[in-house]
Amino acid sequence: MDAHYINEVLKGNTNAFGYFIRTYQNKAFGVAISIVKHENDAKDVVQDSFITAYSSLSNFRHDAKFSTWFYRIVVNTALQFIKREKRKDEVVGEYSIADDEKTAFNNAIGQLQKQDLKKLIKKVFEKIPAKEALILQLYYIDDHSMAEIEEITVFTKANVKVLLHRGRTSFYKVLKDEKIKKPY
């Protein structure tokens, strides 16, 4: 379906690009906010990403999915934004998690309602390093495979695995240290 709309846009039907905005804006926002941490900044990143995608659509190679190509644009735009704003990630040390704590954590998360879980995840993502939040967002929330994440982020497989592990650890540490509770 994406190919049809790509061809329409390339033929000059600028209204056809609205399909991509409707289809990808929510996940793009999730990716952006996991990196830049602030809602208004994430909106700016998504808007800039759509402009870049529109103006670069003729360069799109059909050897990858449009979504993968577009999310790479979102990631790059967000990382450029951070460089411009000179924001730095907070270093989080390595923490080990006991198996019984993992089980308790998984059970507690399973009991949260979907809406509460989204609020909780947003709070935690704001407190963990951007790259870790990005990988968690792509893997757990957007359901991308490791190969797709490598393609979107241009990180090596080893980097993705390390960031995924650190992200889980940081996520758990924030939950444990901040004692973020279920909103009522």
C-alpha positions in Angstrom: 0.0 0.0 0.0 2.9 2.4 0.8 4.2 1.9 -2.7 1.0 3.1 -4.3 1.1 6.3 -2.3 4.8 6.8 -2.9 4.1 6.6 -6.7 1.2 9.0 -6.3 3.3 11.6 -4.5 6.1 11.2 -7.1 3.6 11.8 -9.9 2.7 15.1 -8.3 -0.3 14.3 -6.1 0.9 16.1 -3.0 -2.3 15.2 -1.1 -1.4 11.5 -1.3 1.4 12.3 1.3 -1.4 12.7 3.9 -1.6 8.9 4.0 1.9 8.7 5.4 1.2 11.3 8.0 -2.0 9.6 9.2 -0.3 6.2 9.1 3.0 7.0 10.8 2.6 10.1 12.9 1.8 8.3 16.2 4.7 5.8 16.1 7.1 8.5 14.8 6.1 10.7 17.8 6.8 7.7 20.1 10.2 7.3 18.6 11.0 11.0 18.8 9.8 11.5 22.4 11.9 8.5 23.5 15.0 10.4 22.3 14.3 14.1 22.9 12.2 13.6 26.1 9.9 16.6 25.7 6.5 16.6 23.9 6.9 19.9 22.0 10.4 19.0 20.9 9.2 15.6 19.7 6.4 17.3 17.7 9.0 19.5 16.0 11.2 16.5 15.3 8.2 14.6 13.7 7.2 17.6 11.6 10.8 18.0 10.4 11.0 14.3 9.7 7.9 14.4 7.5 9.3 17.4 5.6 12.6 15.5 5.1 10.8 12.4 4.0 8.6 14.3 1.6 11.5 16.2 0.0 13.6 13.0 -0.2 10.9 10.6 -1.4 12.5 10.3 -4.8 15.6 8.9 -3.1 13.6 6.1 -1.4 14.9 2.7 -2.5 12.2 0.1 -2.4 14.7 -2.5 -1.0 13.4 -1.6 2.6 10.0 -0.9 4.0 8.9 2.7 3.9 8.4 2.6 7.7 12.0 1.6 8.3 13.3 4.3 6.1 11.1 6.9 7.7 11.8 5.9 11.3 15.5 6.2 10.4 14.8 9.8 9.3 13.0 10.4 12.7 15.9 9.0 14.7 18.5 11.0 12.7 16.4 14.2 13.1 16.0 13.6 16.8 19.7 13.0 17.3 20.5 16.2 15.3 18.0 18.1 17.5 19.8 16.9 20.6 23.2 18.0 19.2 21.8 21.4 18.4 20.4 21.7 21.9 23.5 20.3 23.4 21.6 18.0 25.7 23.6 15.2 27.3 22.5 11.8 28.4 22.7 11.0 32.1 25.0 8.1 32.8 23.3 5.3 34.6 25.5 2.6 36.2 25.1 -1.1 35.7 22.6 -2.7 38.1 21.8 -6.4 38.3 18.2 -7.6 38.7 17.5 -10.8 40.6 15.2 -13.3 39.0 12.5 -13.0 41.7 12.5 -9.2 41.3 12.1 -9.7 37.5 9.1 -11.9 38.1 7.6 -9.4 40.6 8.2 -6.6 38.2 6.6 -8.4 35.3 3.6 -9.3 37.4 3.2 -5.7 38.6 3.4 -4.3 35.0 0.9 -6.9 33.8 -1.6 -5.6 36.3 -1.5 -2.0 35.1 -4.2 -0.9 32.8 -3.1 0.1 29.3 -3.6 3.8 29.8 -1.8 3.8 33.1 1.0 1.8 31.5 1.5 4.4 28.8 1.7 7.2 31.5 4.2 5.1 33.5 6.3 4.3 30.5 6.4 8.0 29.4 7.6 9.0 33.0 10.3 6.4 33.0 11.5 7.2 29.4 11.9 10.8 30.5 14.4 9.6 33.2 16.5 7.1 31.2 19.2 7.9 28.5 17.7 8.7 25.1 19.4 5.8 23.2 18.1 3.3 25.8 14.6 4.8 25.6 14.7 4.7 21.8 15.6 1.0 21.7 13.0 0.1 24.3 10.4 2.1 22.3 11.3 0.4 19.0 11.5 -3.1 20.4 8.7 -3.3 23.0 6.2 -0.7 21.9 6.6 -0.5 18.1 7.3 -4.3 17.8 10.3 -3.9 15.5 12.7 -6.8 15.0 16.4 -6.5 16.0 17.2 -6.3 12.3 14.8 -3.5 11.7 16.1 -1.6 14.8 19.7 -2.0 13.4 18.4 -0.5 10.1 16.5 2.3 11.7 19.2 3.4 14.2 22.3 2.3 12.2 23.6 0.8 15.4 25.4 -2.5 15.2 23.6 -5.7 16.4 25.9 -5.7 19.5 25.1 -2.1 20.3 21.3 -2.8 20.0 21.6 -5.7 22.4 23.7 -3.7 24.9 21.3 -0.8 24.7 18.3 -3.1 25.1 19.9 -4.7 28.2 20.9 -1.3 29.7 17.5 0.1 28.8 15.7 -2.7 30.7 18.0 -2.3 33.6 17.6 1.5 33.7 13.8 1.2 33.3 13.7 -1.2 36.3 16.0 1.0 38.4 13.9 4.1 37.8 10.8 2.1 38.7 12.4 0.8 41.9 14.2 4.0 43.0 11.5 6.5 42.2 8.8 4.1 43.4 6.6 5.3 40.6 3.2 4.0 41.5 0.1 3.3 39.5 -1.9 6.6 39.0 -5.4 6.5 40.3 
